[in-house]
């Protein structure tokens, strides 16, 4: 999975990297379609648009570059906060082919004859894809060159500089509005293709991103326009809500209903799925979601601590919460925690053989998106579960956050948005009065919110993190809220009380042991011989005297931390909310300039 990671649409900043390569901007598609011989009928447009999906439609199943993940050395964020990422080492800016292919259709659609509604529909789909392309670009680089047509050798804009963020953002919104106005509500499929509501879902997501980014980033000097975007985010969300086409999937099974969105063979009959990606076994088309479990990362203590108790109170309000052991941490928690993190007693084989998480990754192994049925896990790229691209839950969260930021939120708004998500998993409702009357202090320290709606905004952010964990949007959320301190804080794993055996399955018997070195086994000497014999042992110092990739914050106790962070982490604001253009691209186009201190 690590070498075949799915590209995430407008979710993870690192996935939107593109290049100002002249060849990509002016070359015909790889199929060598000629406009004189093609684009004659709506059928031609349909065939061409279908070819855009491979580049533009995919689905997420991790939060690799964010504070939701621990122990993931080598990621772009890891390099950024450790000071090794700059214009000479950064990736990206090398995929303008997607944009060129989209613009090629838009440049030639005027030649198409036939049903005007069909023509506008496929034009709208192409403009939807262009909007998403540039939404990713803005999220990563802010000011970027905007190309609205295919370039030629003599086009003076071939090697132009960055266009202002405000102008490009307006173009994105114009493309989205055209898409919303012209794409059909039903697109002759079961939800895997783009339809009107897919475009509205992206508009809801993007306008919330742009509105909050402008609000919390004074360096852009665009704060005065934030409300315009927030109102549009609320409007787009309301259009989907008012359609009555979608609903939160809730059959009364609590956490199992939540799980069904991420570990089912199809989402065709799930009203929460606005768009999804199918992986039918009958066609031999699979994914590799099984590798989220215990592969090269685990989830962070910060994420685990953000889930509420079943009575709706913060986990962090409990005395001694930060010294609770692995099994205690999972007790009486929001059911979504046990659907996201491999919990004590979880079995991959659905029998009495429990899965045991390893401390060298942090201990909180990701479970969300992991196919539960062993029959669905038949090899690399051979898992046959559908993956959501847009779901109704996100739209409701977008709506609630936009209304809260606009100071227009009411309890009725919460009841038809956030509280539908909580009721699915049988959690208490969020009260606006209670939240604003007593903002959570832990979250207050994590986010800089000064609004009169501070308490409820913080709780909506909590709900977003919990509901959408591992769906690839966490980094964009951190960036738009200007919450870079979340990345400066070293991601931690589970708490370890001391050297010796640790129960990871909840049966009271040690499953693993953390030991100071290979010769000091005194901390497990009192365990029964049969327990000692089967313990998985992990050493802070190996037989050659080398340090392990993890360590404990207090030496022989404390939360698991990672060796890469021993020297500390830095986050430079506002610079690190953006990425530099690779140096070689600046050489190719001397009109491109770095921004924000890069």
Order of alpha helices (4+ residues) and beta strands (2+ residues): alpha-alpha-alpha-beta-alpha-alpha-alpha-alpha-alpha-alpha-alpha-beta-beta-alpha-alpha-alpha-beta-alpha-alpha-alpha-alpha-alpha-alpha-alpha-alpha-beta-beta-beta-alpha-beta-beta-beta-alpha
